[in-house]
Amino acid sequence: MEAAPHGVRVNAVAPTLAMHPFLERVVSEEELAHWATVQPQGRAADPAEVAAVIAVLASGYASYLTGEVVSVGAQHP
């Protein structure tokens, strides 16, 4: 809110589960399978799906959005 009068927007993206190679190396297949079952779509997000939300926030389409955390996944049931 402090930055808004200066034309600066501050937002965040909070994905619940986004699959990437590092995650596959440090988390067991069983645990990843369980996490996927609790997602509304029944799977992990692709990093590109999270990146798309970030791209919208960085674009003019979100010019009036500030001070928000955008959930990508099941954080808000």
C-alpha positions as CSV (number, residue, x, y, z in Angstrom):
1,M,0.0,0.0,0.0
2,E,2.9,2.3,0.7
3,A,4.3,1.9,-2.9
4,A,1.0,2.3,-4.7
5,P,0.9,6.2,-4.7
6,H,4.3,6.0,-6.5
7,G,3.0,3.7,-9.3
8,V,4.6,0.6,-7.9
9,R,2.5,-2.6,-7.7
10,V,3.5,-5.3,-5.2
11,N,1.9,-8.7,-5.6
12,A,3.0,-12.3,-4.9
13,V,2.2,-15.7,-6.4
14,A,1.8,-18.7,-4.1
15,P,1.6,-22.0,-5.9
16,T,0.7,-25.0,-3.9
17,L,2.5,-27.7,-5.9
18,A,4.4,-27.1,-9.1
19,M,6.4,-30.0,-10.6
20,H,10.0,-29.4,-11.6
21,P,13.1,-31.5,-11.8
22,F,14.5,-30.5,-8.4
23,L,11.3,-31.3,-6.6
24,E,11.3,-34.8,-8.2
25,R,14.9,-35.3,-6.9
26,V,14.2,-34.4,-3.3
27,V,10.6,-35.7,-2.7
28,S,9.6,-39.4,-2.9
29,E,7.3,-40.5,-5.7
30,E,4.8,-41.6,-3.1
31,E,4.7,-38.2,-1.4
32,L,4.4,-36.4,-4.8
33,A,1.5,-38.7,-5.7
34,H,-0.3,-37.9,-2.4
35,W,0.2,-34.1,-2.9
36,A,-1.3,-34.4,-6.4
37,T,-4.4,-36.1,-5.0
38,V,-5.2,-33.2,-2.8
39,Q,-5.0,-30.7,-5.6
40,P,-8.4,-29.7,-7.2
41,Q,-7.1,-30.7,-10.6
42,G,-5.7,-34.0,-9.3
43,R,-2.2,-33.1,-10.4
44,A,0.7,-30.7,-9.8
45,A,0.9,-27.5,-11.8
46,D,3.3,-27.2,-14.6
47,P,5.8,-24.4,-14.0
48,A,4.5,-22.7,-17.2
49,E,1.1,-22.5,-15.6
50,V,2.5,-20.6,-12.6
51,A,4.6,-18.5,-15.0
52,A,1.4,-17.5,-16.8
53,V,0.0,-16.0,-13.6
54,I,3.2,-14.1,-13.0
55,A,3.1,-12.8,-16.6
56,V,-0.4,-11.5,-16.1
57,L,0.6,-9.8,-12.9
58,A,3.5,-8.1,-14.6
59,S,1.3,-7.0,-17.5
60,G,-1.0,-4.1,-17.9
61,Y,-3.9,-6.4,-17.3
62,A,-3.2,-6.2,-13.6
63,S,-2.5,-2.5,-13.6
64,Y,-5.0,-1.9,-10.7
65,L,-4.0,-4.9,-8.6
66,T,-1.6,-4.4,-5.7
67,G,-1.0,-5.8,-2.3
68,E,-2.3,-9.3,-3.2
69,V,-1.1,-12.9,-3.0
70,V,-2.5,-14.9,-5.9
71,S,-2.9,-18.6,-5.1
72,V,-2.2,-21.0,-7.9
73,G,-3.8,-24.2,-6.7
74,A,-5.7,-25.2,-3.7
75,Q,-4.7,-22.8,-1.0
76,H,-8.1,-21.3,-0.6
77,P,-10.7,-24.2,-0.4
